[in-house]
């Protein structure tokens, strides 16, 4: 293949070749300042390149203002190598997932990560994240999401980074993540009349299965998810117990069945499969929101009353208000991991104690009034 002749330009160290279509490829020849080695390079092709521009590039490389082609390649490789070993939030998230495959909330965490954390922080190392970035995320989410959701997202960011620190994969965040205050200790309750209306609406509704789920929540205080995954093998009719597998509170638990709960379960016809409340194709329910909303509306309950969650609270409130159940027992019935969760019902227990004190006061007052009526003994 014949060598293409280079055409010299009027600028020192700049020449070029020209193809039949008039397109030029420029070359520069130079020594870096203070060095003896001659470097000859091809300039990246550009339609608007001129001998003058090529001479300017040559001058920048002589004085070290611009890297040579070889230096640029070495620098690019260093960056690439650094990126390959960079423990970004995305890589830490992968490590976090792999280390905790049995985590109950992993699906929820994965959804939160991809929705809220991947875009702003996925390609950053913890040390590169600024407090301003996290504050901006917190404020942005706060406009459309509940404080509880925002808090969960920021807690997840903390957990991912802390896992990396614990495993020696990365450094910690250079600041403490500020999380929003959450005031969600709302204790939903129903009056006796509202409970009667709800039970009537359940009995009148066409969906018997969902009605039985709601009744079971009221009679046992079980969570929605626990009811959805309840299996016949978890129910011991002879001993009157229900086994709760993998409850939100942590360890497996066994709760006693009340007479209404046992009667309800005994009258549910068994279908194919292990689930007590299967879908029409035998699978586990994911949601029954539409059916539950219909029953709530028929009962005339407030729109903000969350039936499954609310009936769990009704169950707990009735027991706490009775004054016959101590907080430790209530904690076990509700399968709360910590007594702090059960403390929201303590004020109801206090009311029961106050009523008992009032009764005692009335009794003493009655004694005092009776004493006044006793006629003095005449001497």
Secondary structure by P-SEA (a helix, b strand, c coil): cccbbbbbccccccccccccccbbbbbbbbccccccbbbbbbccccccccaaaaaaaaaaaaacccccaaaaaaaaaaaaaaaaacccaaaaaaaaaaacccccaaaaaaaaaaacccccccccccccccaaaaaaaaaaaaacccaaaaaaaaaaaaaaaaaaaaacccccccbbbbbccccccccccccaaaaaaaaaaaaacccaaaaaaaaaaaaccccaaaaaaccccccccccbbbbbccccccccbbbbbcaaaaaaaaaccccccccccccccccccccaaaaaaaaaaaacccccccaaaaaaaaaaaaaaacccccaaaaaaaaccccccccccaaaaaaaaaaaaaaaaaaaaaaaaaaaaacccccc
